[in-house]
Amino acid sequence: MKVRRIQPARFGLFVFVALWMLVVLPLSALAAPYAAYVIDARTGEVLHEHNSNARLHPASLTKMMTLYITFEAVKKGEITMDTMVTVSKNAASEEPSKLGLRPGQKIKLRYLVRAAAVKSANDAATAIGEAIGGSEAAFARRMNRTAKAMGMTRTTFKNANGLTEAGHLSTAHDMTILGRHLLYDYPEYYNLFSRTSADAGGKTVYHTNRRFLASYKGADGIKTGYTRAAGFNLTASAQRGNERIIATVFGGKSTASRNAKVAELLDLGFRRSPSNAPVRKPASPSYTDEPVVVAGNGQAPQGAGKTIRVTGAVTRSLRPSLRPGETGQPVLVAQAPPPIVTPDDISAALVEAQAASLADAKPTVAHKTAPKSTSVRPEPRPEDLVLASVDTSSAATTSIVETPEPEVVTRLSTSGGRHWGVNVGRFPSRYQAEKVLLKTALTEMATLDGALRKVVRRPQGFDAHFVGMTRDTADLACRRLQARNMTCFMVGPAS
């Protein structure tokens, strides 16, 4: 019997086919599920969805939430874009894509933001989370609180960068909601997502989705994501004329096929959306599960996830301190029958009020003038009043020579003069402080009329002050502003 020998070339083909069946087919069966969600960004109307509520791995779409909380923290004064962040060993050891940070390196927050938004750098995202939250775990808890407040009901974050981790899941629906919040809640930062390149602290980084941005008309963001478990993900936004569409795809097979699918979904959205529609911005996240904090200094506290709630309830007395020599006992005044007011009484009261007004405007007497004729007889001088001596040696002028002792106090001012002011908050930029000052002045014209608006730069931000007020006016202004749930506290002459 003859035995046929298998040729080496044919044997190699058999081995290849066997490996393909054993490896490639199981991997394709385990490919990430496909999901899609498309909305009209102006109204939030759903234009298309497929498997949109399936909990899948979001990959680097996670960084949209990391950046959203960063913008929120900057707005609240918890951190600034120029804050120097110290990179931890944990952040520096993250897997690619990465900026290449070193343990102990100090870098400005703005460069980490650019690296996370443009290059999708995992080490930069982790460094951001640790800087704001104190730890990545604490930052993840803040991410979940924010997601819940936005209505992202099927999302759970475990880290700041989106690397695969058990339980770190989201949906196409939820990521589209997040993209819409980024667009409308922080439009001043939205241009980050359309930059094809950016300076990240001496190193130029390039956008992970620059091909799609260059090829699709009107595309201006937002974020890509890829891991083996997630597949190729993308949340994209594009505007044409008055129309803006946001589309999210999970589980793409490749960068090219994902981009083609997103382009197809955006085209579908533009076909189905009306040419003109009212812009109904999403409501800002409401952190109803957070404890209420009464903010008295206008600055958000440091730390992760601290949400400021200003309440109108007065927790301490805002009355001024008692004058020296006074007691806290209430003064009881006997109720007398109402007096009969005559026309002469009214005239006398008017004259007396005018005299008091002049005394307030000029508390000390510099020159002695001839008394004017009035219908009211002045009160006699007190017997213990010490008068200044008059030198009449010159016929041309009459001067006053003050007696050095004893000192005569003509009027005791309890207001402290116009050296008081009020602080209505601390803000990350001078523009925001001036904007709040103008808005507050228009809101509370009754007490702030005549006060000067002043912005004081501090290391932590810009303080918004109204100055040139009396103590009583400053106290009244603060009480009226606090009654409107506005931040306010008095600033004394020494402040």
VOPATOR-379197 format. One line per field, with one value per residue (C-alpha): residue in three letters; x, y, z. Coordinates in pm, whole numbers, plus 50000, padded with zeros to 5 digits. Example, Ala and Ser with C-alpha at 12.3 -4.5 7.8 and 13.67 -1.06 7.14 Angstrom:
2
residuo [Ala/Ser]
X [51230/51367]
Y [49550/49894]
Z [50780/50714]
//
This chain:
495
residuo [Met/Lys/Val/Arg/Arg/Ile/Gln/Pro/Ala/Arg/Phe/Gly/Leu/Phe/Val/Phe/Val/Ala/Leu/Trp/Met/Leu/Val/Val/Leu/Pro/Leu/Ser/Ala/Leu/Ala/Ala/Pro/Tyr/Ala/Ala/Tyr/Val/Ile/Asp/Ala/Arg/Thr/Gly/Glu/Val/Leu/His/Glu/His/Asn/Ser/Asn/Ala/Arg/Leu/His/Pro/Ala/Ser/Leu/Thr/Lys/Met/Met/Thr/Leu/Tyr/Ile/Thr/Phe/Glu/Ala/Val/Lys/Lys/Gly/Glu/Ile/Thr/Met/Asp/Thr/Met/Val/Thr/Val/Ser/Lys/Asn/Ala/Ala/Ser/Glu/Glu/Pro/Ser/Lys/Leu/Gly/Leu/Arg/Pro/Gly/Gln/Lys/Ile/Lys/Leu/Arg/Tyr/Leu/Val/Arg/Ala/Ala/Ala/Val/Lys/Ser/Ala/Asn/Asp/Ala/Ala/Thr/Ala/Ile/Gly/Glu/Ala/Ile/Gly/Gly/Ser/Glu/Ala/Ala/Phe/Ala/Arg/Arg/Met/Asn/Arg/Thr/Ala/Lys/Ala/Met/Gly/Met/Thr/Arg/Thr/Thr/Phe/Lys/Asn/Ala/Asn/Gly/Leu/Thr/Glu/Ala/Gly/His/Leu/Ser/Thr/Ala/His/Asp/Met/Thr/Ile/Leu/Gly/Arg/His/Leu/Leu/Tyr/Asp/Tyr/Pro/Glu/Tyr/Tyr/Asn/Leu/Phe/Ser/Arg/Thr/Ser/Ala/Asp/Ala/Gly/Gly/Lys/Thr/Val/Tyr/His/Thr/Asn/Arg/Arg/Phe/Leu/Ala/Ser/Tyr/Lys/Gly/Ala/Asp/Gly/Ile/Lys/Thr/Gly/Tyr/Thr/Arg/Ala/Ala/Gly/Phe/Asn/Leu/Thr/Ala/Ser/Ala/Gln/Arg/Gly/Asn/Glu/Arg/Ile/Ile/Ala/Thr/Val/Phe/Gly/Gly/Lys/Ser/Thr/Ala/Ser/Arg/Asn/Ala/Lys/Val/Ala/Glu/Leu/Leu/Asp/Leu/Gly/Phe/Arg/Arg/Ser/Pro/Ser/Asn/Ala/Pro/Val/Arg/Lys/Pro/Ala/Ser/Pro/Ser/Tyr/Thr/Asp/Glu/Pro/Val/Val/Val/Ala/Gly/Asn/Gly/Gln/Ala/Pro/Gln/Gly/Ala/Gly/Lys/Thr/Ile/Arg/Val/Thr/Gly/Ala/Val/Thr/Arg/Ser/Leu/Arg/Pro/Ser/Leu/Arg/Pro/Gly/Glu/Thr/Gly/Gln/Pro/Val/Leu/Val/Ala/Gln/Ala/Pro/Pro/Pro/Ile/Val/Thr/Pro/Asp/Asp/Ile/Ser/Ala/Ala/Leu/Val/Glu/Ala/Gln/Ala/Ala/Ser/Leu/Ala/Asp/Ala/Lys/Pro/Thr/Val/Ala/His/Lys/Thr/Ala/Pro/Lys/Ser/Thr/Ser/Val/Arg/Pro/Glu/Pro/Arg/Pro/Glu/Asp/Leu/Val/Leu/Ala/Ser/Val/Asp/Thr/Ser/Ser/Ala/Ala/Thr/Thr/Ser/Ile/Val/Glu/Thr/Pro/Glu/Pro/Glu/Val/Val/Thr/Arg/Leu/Ser/Thr/Ser/Gly/Gly/Arg/His/Trp/Gly/Val/Asn/Val/Gly/Arg/Phe/Pro/Ser/Arg/Tyr/Gln/Ala/Glu/Lys/Val/Leu/Leu/Lys/Thr/Ala/Leu/Thr/Glu/Met/Ala/Thr/Leu/Asp/Gly/Ala/Leu/Arg/Lys/Val/Val/Arg/Arg/Pro/Gln/Gly/Phe/Asp/Ala/His/Phe/Val/Gly/Met/Thr/Arg/Asp/Thr/Ala/Asp/Leu/Ala/Cys/Arg/Arg/Leu/Gln/Ala/Arg/Asn/Met/Thr/Cys/Phe/Met/Val/Gly/Pro/Ala/Ser]
X [50000/50132/50140/50086/50309/50163/50356/50501/50316/49983/50058/50123/49785/49610/49780/49677/49312/49306/49450/49202/48911/49044/49142/48984/48631/48604/48741/48487/48212/48332/48346/48192/47817/47712/47503/47405/47214/47142/46975/46900/47137/46913/46609/46736/46489/46587/46634/46770/46867/46985/47071/47120/47061/47295/47565/47896/48257/48285/48668/48803/48458/48496/48727/48428/48311/48665/48686/48331/48413/48739/48553/48304/48583/48749/48418/48364/48714/48833/49128/49257/49393/49732/49745/50066/49972/50224/50212/50182/50348/50002/49923/50262/50226/49898/49885/49896/49775/49971/50153/50466/50444/50706/50644/50697/50675/50487/50271/49994/49639/49570/49829/49677/49334/49466/49639/49325/49091/49309/49543/49318/49617/49539/49817/49691/49332/49442/49656/49353/49132/49385/49443/49073/48947/49248/49248/49120/48862/48722/48715/48525/48261/48223/48193/47908/47729/47751/47631/47332/47250/47258/47019/47284/47103/47291/47647/47905/48256/48550/48837/48909/49055/48827/49072/48885/48782/48510/48189/48310/48016/47796/47553/47530/47231/47418/47731/47522/47363/47712/47831/47531/47609/47968/47847/47595/47724/48084/48087/48402/48598/48424/48683/48928/48750/48794/49167/49367/49678/49765/50061/50070/50355/50633/50505/50268/49986/49757/49385/49287/48995/49153/49068/48697/48713/48883/48658/48306/48157/48063/48224/48375/48414/48376/48565/48694/48755/48909/48991/48984/48675/48493/48580/48599/48370/48294/48068/48061/47891/47846/47673/47536/47353/47107/47114/47339/47342/47514/47569/47732/47853/47976/48145/48292/48510/48782/48856/48752/48430/48338/48394/48189/47905/47908/47904/47604/47422/47497/47364/47051/47018/47049/46783/46538/46590/46398/46586/46481/46412/46428/46744/46643/46964/46983/46938/47261/47320/47130/47313/47009/47186/47461/47459/47364/47655/47609/47878/47978/48310/48218/48480/48409/48585/48876/48809/48628/48260/48178/47865/47780/47425/47348/47043/46857/46827/47020/47237/47385/47281/47387/47314/47612/47783/47653/47808/48046/47853/47529/47364/47174/46857/46558/46441/46080/45903/45569/45303/45167/44856/44927/45005/44807/45018/44980/45108/45372/45501/45538/45736/45964/46027/46124/46374/46521/46557/46742/46977/47049/47122/47377/47537/47578/47740/47982/48053/48325/48314/48605/48473/48228/47951/47675/47360/47074/46734/46499/46160/46289/46488/46807/46880/47104/47467/47565/47733/48039/48101/48449/48451/48737/48897/48851/49133/48984/49316/49274/48988/49016/48965/48821/49007/48954/49236/49164/49218/49452/49293/49050/48944/48590/48391/48113/47958/48029/48002/47880/47899/48276/48267/48253/48534/48321/48230/48079/48222/47986/48210/48544/48571/48832/48858/48833/48567/48337/48391/48307/48004/47867/47935/47735/47450/47441/47447/47144/46966/47023/47020/46854/47162/47448/47372/47684/47909/48220/48275/48622/48789/49075/49310/49397/49614/49296/49101/48936/48728/48426/48382/48152/48343/48288/47995/47905/47892/47513/47466/47703/47519/47181/47308/47438/47115/46911/47142/47139/46760/46786/47010/47318/47661/47763/47977/48098/48451/48583/48818/49125/49044]
Y [50000/50339/50619/50966/51224/51569/51846/52104/52396/52220/52122/52489/52583/52326/52464/52820/52725/52536/52831/53066/52849/52812/53176/53419/53282/53282/53636/53757/53592/53788/54123/54417/54460/54746/55032/55374/55684/56004/56325/56677/56868/57175/57001/56665/56487/56128/56075/55719/55452/55092/54895/55237/55129/54828/54865/54844/54948/55322/55326/55682/55834/55833/56133/56348/56320/56374/56698/56805/56783/56967/57259/57248/57258/57554/57739/57681/57796/57457/57468/57686/57604/57734/57511/57305/56937/56688/56364/56051/55718/55573/55831/55797/55417/55419/55229/55411/55627/55860/56190/56038/56198/56114/56050/56372/56589/56918/57035/57292/57165/57327/57101/56791/56900/56944/56606/56432/56605/56593/56295/56100/56054/55813/55938/56296/56194/56009/56304/56533/56305/56280/56658/56740/56443/56371/56015/55846/55651/55970/56132/55833/55879/56239/56125/55893/56168/56397/56123/56057/56429/56444/56151/55901/55624/55326/55450/55350/55494/55325/55542/55874/55744/55466/55176/54848/54769/54545/54741/55044/55062/55309/55329/55506/55696/55817/55922/56128/56306/56379/56514/56749/56881/56951/57146/57365/57383/57479/57627/57826/57500/57314/57425/57183/56894/57033/57110/56881/56951/57128/57227/57005/57166/57171/56864/56883/56629/56537/56465/56099/56178/56432/56224/56237/56608/56680/56462/56527/56868/57055/56809/56980/56706/56532/56219/55883/55569/55229/54924/54558/54504/54815/54816/55148/55406/55765/56045/56305/56640/56835/57160/57268/57598/57609/57233/57043/56665/56448/56077/55801/55462/55176/54859/54969/54706/54950/55322/55343/55145/55337/55675/55565/55455/55780/55980/55775/55842/56215/56233/56056/56307/56607/56459/56401/56720/57039/57332/57557/57448/57625/57563/57407/57371/57082/57174/57192/56894/56924/56748/56679/56406/56636/56804/57170/57403/57771/57956/58274/58356/58317/58048/57682/57457/57245/56877/56637/56650/56934/57094/57442/57515/57868/57893/58202/58081/58305/58092/58378/58725/58993/59276/59502/59470/59677/60019/60046/60087/59944/59631/59365/59423/59535/59891/59914/60225/60321/60358/60711/60831/60970/61344/61605/61736/62102/62287/62461/62120/62010/62325/62280/61917/62005/62266/62025/61753/61993/62090/61725/61655/61938/61809/61464/61608/61830/61666/61918/62303/62473/62835/63027/63192/63427/63245/63245/63368/63076/63036/62787/62899/62692/62486/62659/62548/62297/62462/62234/62304/62453/62716/62803/63142/63409/63631/63961/64141/64129/64323/64143/63790/63619/63300/63031/62939/62593/62533/62234/62099/61970/61781/61855/61584/61751/61427/61061/60857/60502/60414/60397/60635/60520/60271/59957/59728/59393/59088/58907/58617/58491/58397/58236/58537/58916/58912/58689/58901/59224/59060/58955/59303/59469/59220/59263/59643/59636/59388/59579/59945/60056/59995/59970/60298/60510/60220/60160/59826/59685/59356/59241/58975/58699/58388/58179/58400/58741/58889/59101/59395/59694/59961/60314/60224/60292/60000/60021/60034/59741/59538/59617/59536/59195/59105/59199/59002/58696/58711/58662/58356/58552/58524/58830/58922/59253/59382/59614/59915/59701/59434]
Z [50000/49903/50161/50012/50167/50234/50067/50312/50148/50176/50537/50622/50474/50691/51003/50916/50864/51193/51383/51219/51330/51684/51745/51504/51510/51893/51906/51652/51853/52157/51974/52159/52092/51866/52007/51868/51977/51779/51903/51792/52021/52027/52174/52294/52063/51983/51609/51611/51861/51859/52171/52331/52693/52689/52958/52772/52822/52739/52709/52678/52637/53016/52986/52889/53250/53384/53186/53275/53647/53586/53427/53714/53974/53802/53791/54165/54255/54378/54139/53856/53513/53631/53940/53942/53970/54112/53915/54129/54063/54001/53731/53563/53539/53344/53014/52677/52528/52756/52770/52926/53270/53534/53906/54100/53790/53830/53541/53501/53501/53161/52994/53152/53026/52672/52679/52806/52558/52247/52283/52524/52756/53040/53269/53232/53315/53629/53741/53698/53904/54187/54190/54219/54419/54637/54505/54192/54396/54549/54207/54067/54338/54229/53868/53967/54163/53863/53626/53850/53865/53482/53446/53332/53514/53370/53410/53673/53674/53844/53716/53547/53220/53095/53098/53130/53486/53626/53668/53471/53229/53046/52752/52418/52558/52867/52680/52439/52735/52871/52537/52522/52872/52773/52471/52654/53014/52926/52575/52662/52677/52394/52136/52301/52133/51783/51802/51578/51789/52113/52330/52640/52829/52575/52392/52095/52106/51814/51816/51814/51583/51348/51041/51113/51203/50872/50658/50790/50718/51035/51278/51585/51851/52083/52202/52082/52284/52226/52433/52336/52551/52423/52057/51872/52035/51939/52054/51776/51725/51404/51311/50975/50963/51252/51300/51540/51581/51843/51772/51977/51856/52075/51949/51616/51444/51338/51327/50963/50998/51314/51147/50848/51073/51270/50946/50833/51163/51154/50798/50917/51199/50969/50739/51024/51225/51141/50993/51277/51631/51968/52171/52501/52698/52945/53309/53507/53737/54065/54346/54563/54760/54880/55226/55228/55295/55377/55184/55361/55200/54834/54778/54723/54973/54864/54819/54597/54529/54768/54629/54745/54849/54961/55182/55292/55651/55892/56119/56324/56426/56183/56426/56509/56847/57138/57197/57494/57815/57682/57812/57631/57835/57632/57680/57783/57662/57805/57542/57545/57369/57022/57040/56857/56568/56474/56163/56380/56493/56131/56041/56340/56254/55896/56013/56266/56003/55772/56051/56131/55764/55757/56074/55917/55606/55810/56145/56250/56238/56066/56041/56246/56046/56143/56254/56007/56107/56166/56319/56576/56877/56906/57213/57470/57471/57736/58032/58009/57634/57577/57304/57076/57132/56864/56740/56611/56559/56180/56024/55695/55824/56125/56218/56477/56715/56853/57221/57252/57569/57658/57340/57230/57046/56853/56721/56792/56471/56514/56146/56121/55824/55466/55513/55509/55225/55136/54959/54721/54623/54493/54127/53899/53666/53686/53415/53621/53933/53747/53588/53930/54074/53797/53828/54208/54183/53953/54181/54507/54404/54729/54946/54693/54513/54548/54650/54440/54264/54327/54222/54447/54315/54562/54521/54518/54275/54238/54524/54423/54665/54706/54901/55028/55253/55615/55852/55883/55506/55453/55717/55560/55210/55322/55496/55189/54955/55184/55184/54806/54854/54744/54904/55107/55407/55548/55494/55765/55735/55813/55551]
//
